[in-house]
Amino acid sequence: MAKATARHPNVHDAAVLLLSLGEQAAADVLKHLGPKDVHRVGAAMSAVGQVTVTQVAETLSTFLSEVQVHEH
């Protein structure tokens, strides 16, 4: 997991967000990814385990900050 995270730093954040969405919503997102990405994110989701409200809030904050940077 650490190796995958080093090569793909956003995989952990994606895992946290998908875990916070619930099973059906996460499945709806994952069906749009290729097999390698599904494998990477799935492994990260398994490694993350149960997510806390704090983890989700921090991840969402990071995501929103990145979106704001890219829209300007």
Backbone as CSV, one residue per row, in Angstrom:
resi,resn,N_x,N_y,N_z,CA_x,CA_y,CA_z,C_x,C_y,C_z
1,MET,0.813,-1.197,0.000,0.000,0.000,0.000,0.852,1.253,0.000
2,ALA,1.880,1.296,0.808,2.727,2.477,0.872,3.361,2.767,-0.483
3,LYS,3.773,1.703,-1.188,4.365,1.866,-2.503,3.362,2.470,-3.484
4,ALA,2.138,1.963,-3.484,1.106,2.488,-4.377,0.781,3.935,-4.033
5,THR,0.751,4.258,-2.752,0.448,5.622,-2.333,1.559,6.574,-2.761
6,ALA,2.815,6.128,-2.705,3.926,6.981,-3.109,3.851,7.301,-4.600
7,ARG,3.469,6.314,-5.408,3.353,6.544,-6.850,2.072,7.287,-7.217
8,HIS,1.051,7.116,-6.413,-0.263,7.701,-6.686,-0.795,8.330,-5.391
9,PRO,-0.316,9.533,-5.079,-0.655,10.135,-3.786,-2.139,10.360,-3.564
10,ASN,-2.935,10.450,-4.605,-4.367,10.708,-4.424,-5.194,9.444,-4.243
11,VAL,-4.563,8.283,-4.334,-5.294,7.023,-4.198,-5.893,6.906,-2.801
12,HIS,-5.133,7.263,-1.781,-5.639,7.195,-0.407,-6.847,8.110,-0.243
13,ASP,-6.761,9.328,-0.763,-7.883,10.266,-0.670,-9.103,9.738,-1.421
14,ALA,-8.883,9.157,-2.584,-9.990,8.572,-3.336,-10.648,7.451,-2.536
15,ALA,-9.827,6.638,-1.880,-10.356,5.544,-1.064,-11.216,6.077,0.074
16,VAL,-10.731,7.106,0.748,-11.496,7.698,1.861,-12.826,8.248,1.350
17,LEU,-12.790,8.974,0.242,-14.031,9.542,-0.301,-15.009,8.449,-0.713
18,LEU,-14.525,7.422,-1.390,-15.410,6.344,-1.829,-16.008,5.594,-0.638
19,LEU,-15.205,5.365,0.384,-15.727,4.693,1.575,-16.790,5.531,2.271
20,SER,-16.661,6.832,2.177,-17.648,7.709,2.823,-18.958,7.794,2.045
21,LEU,-18.922,7.418,0.762,-20.113,7.506,-0.084,-21.116,6.385,0.163
22,GLY,-20.620,5.251,0.608,-21.485,4.087,0.735,-21.252,3.142,-0.430
23,GLU,-21.708,1.915,-0.256,-21.400,0.849,-1.204,-21.914,1.111,-2.620
24,GLN,-23.169,1.483,-2.762,-23.745,1.658,-4.106,-23.138,2.851,-4.830
25,ALA,-22.983,3.973,-4.142,-22.401,5.156,-4.780,-20.946,4.901,-5.164
26,ALA,-20.210,4.218,-4.297,-18.815,3.882,-4.609,-18.751,2.969,-5.832
27,ALA,-19.634,1.996,-5.897,-19.675,1.088,-7.052,-19.987,1.860,-8.329
28,ASP,-20.879,2.842,-8.239,-21.216,3.657,-9.408,-20.003,4.441,-9.912
29,VAL,-19.167,4.902,-8.993,-17.951,5.625,-9.382,-16.924,4.650,-9.958
30,LEU,-16.708,3.538,-9.264,-15.680,2.583,-9.681,-15.932,1.994,-11.064
31,LYS,-17.196,1.908,-11.475,-17.472,1.324,-12.795,-16.959,2.191,-13.940
32,HIS,-16.573,3.439,-13.634,-16.037,4.337,-14.653,-14.513,4.289,-14.737
33,LEU,-13.894,3.479,-13.873,-12.437,3.380,-13.855,-11.983,2.127,-14.597
34,GLY,-10.755,2.168,-15.041,-10.162,1.000,-15.675,-9.761,-0.030,-14.620
35,PRO,-9.471,-1.245,-15.057,-9.140,-2.332,-14.129,-7.973,-2.025,-13.189
36,LYS,-6.910,-1.412,-13.708,-5.759,-1.094,-12.852,-6.128,-0.082,-11.775
37,ASP,-6.903,0.922,-12.152,-7.313,1.933,-11.170,-8.264,1.344,-10.128
38,VAL,-9.164,0.481,-10.577,-10.080,-0.177,-9.633,-9.275,-1.004,-8.637
39,HIS,-8.267,-1.704,-9.129,-7.418,-2.514,-8.255,-6.688,-1.630,-7.246
40,ARG,-6.089,-0.537,-7.720,-5.358,0.377,-6.839,-6.267,0.967,-5.767
41,VAL,-7.408,1.479,-6.200,-8.325,2.112,-5.252,-8.928,1.071,-4.311
42,GLY,-9.248,-0.098,-4.841,-9.786,-1.161,-3.998,-8.808,-1.583,-2.916
43,ALA,-7.538,-1.706,-3.281,-6.513,-2.051,-2.292,-6.386,-0.951,-1.245
44,ALA,-6.446,0.292,-1.692,-6.369,1.409,-0.744,-7.586,1.425,0.181
45,MET,-8.756,1.112,-0.366,-9.969,1.069,0.456,-9.851,-0.007,1.527
46,SER,-9.285,-1.141,1.169,-9.093,-2.222,2.138,-8.104,-1.807,3.223
47,ALA,-7.068,-1.099,2.827,-6.043,-0.674,3.780,-6.558,0.407,4.724
48,VAL,-7.428,1.273,4.218,-7.948,2.372,5.037,-8.868,1.835,6.124
49,GLY,-9.701,0.870,5.774,-10.645,0.338,6.758,-11.755,1.332,7.062
50,GLN,-12.150,1.383,8.313,-13.229,2.289,8.759,-12.723,3.730,8.711
51,VAL,-13.477,4.628,8.108,-13.073,6.032,8.050,-13.787,6.827,9.134
52,THR,-13.091,7.819,9.637,-13.672,8.684,10.659,-14.222,9.947,10.003
53,VAL,-15.050,10.638,10.728,-15.593,11.903,10.235,-14.450,12.884,9.978
54,THR,-13.458,12.868,10.838,-12.306,13.760,10.677,-11.556,13.460,9.389
55,GLN,-11.324,12.173,9.093,-10.642,11.797,7.843,-11.430,12.280,6.634
56,VAL,-12.738,12.087,6.656,-13.573,12.506,5.530,-13.537,14.027,5.385
57,ALA,-13.647,14.742,6.494,-13.637,16.208,6.450,-12.316,16.726,5.897
58,GLU,-11.203,16.149,6.346,-9.895,16.586,5.855,-9.729,16.273,4.371
59,THR,-10.183,15.107,3.962,-10.076,14.714,2.560,-10.945,15.600,1.674
60,LEU,-12.166,15.878,2.122,-13.041,16.770,1.358,-12.461,18.174,1.268
61,SER,-11.878,18.639,2.351,-11.254,19.960,2.354,-10.118,20.026,1.338
62,THR,-9.290,18.997,1.303,-8.199,18.926,0.336,-8.750,18.906,-1.084
63,PHE,-9.769,18.087,-1.319,-10.384,17.979,-2.638,-10.941,19.333,-3.090
64,LEU,-11.678,20.001,-2.208,-12.259,21.288,-2.573,-11.182,22.333,-2.850
65,SER,-10.106,22.312,-2.085,-8.999,23.243,-2.326,-8.387,23.007,-3.698
66,GLU,-8.196,21.738,-4.062,-7.628,21.419,-5.373,-8.570,21.825,-6.505
67,VAL,-9.855,21.643,-6.313,-10.830,22.039,-7.333,-10.785,23.553,-7.529
68,GLN,-10.713,24.298,-6.453,-10.662,25.754,-6.545,-9.408,26.213,-7.265
69,VAL,-8.275,25.578,-7.016,-7.029,25.939,-7.679,-7.130,25.686,-9.176
70,HIS,-7.741,24.578,-9.551,-7.809,24.198,-10.970,-8.892,24.932,-11.748
71,GLU,-9.829,25.546,-11.074,-10.869,26.261,-11.823,-10.491,27.706,-12.107
72,HIS,-9.380,28.160,-11.572,-8.936,29.552,-11.820,-7.831,29.594,-12.808
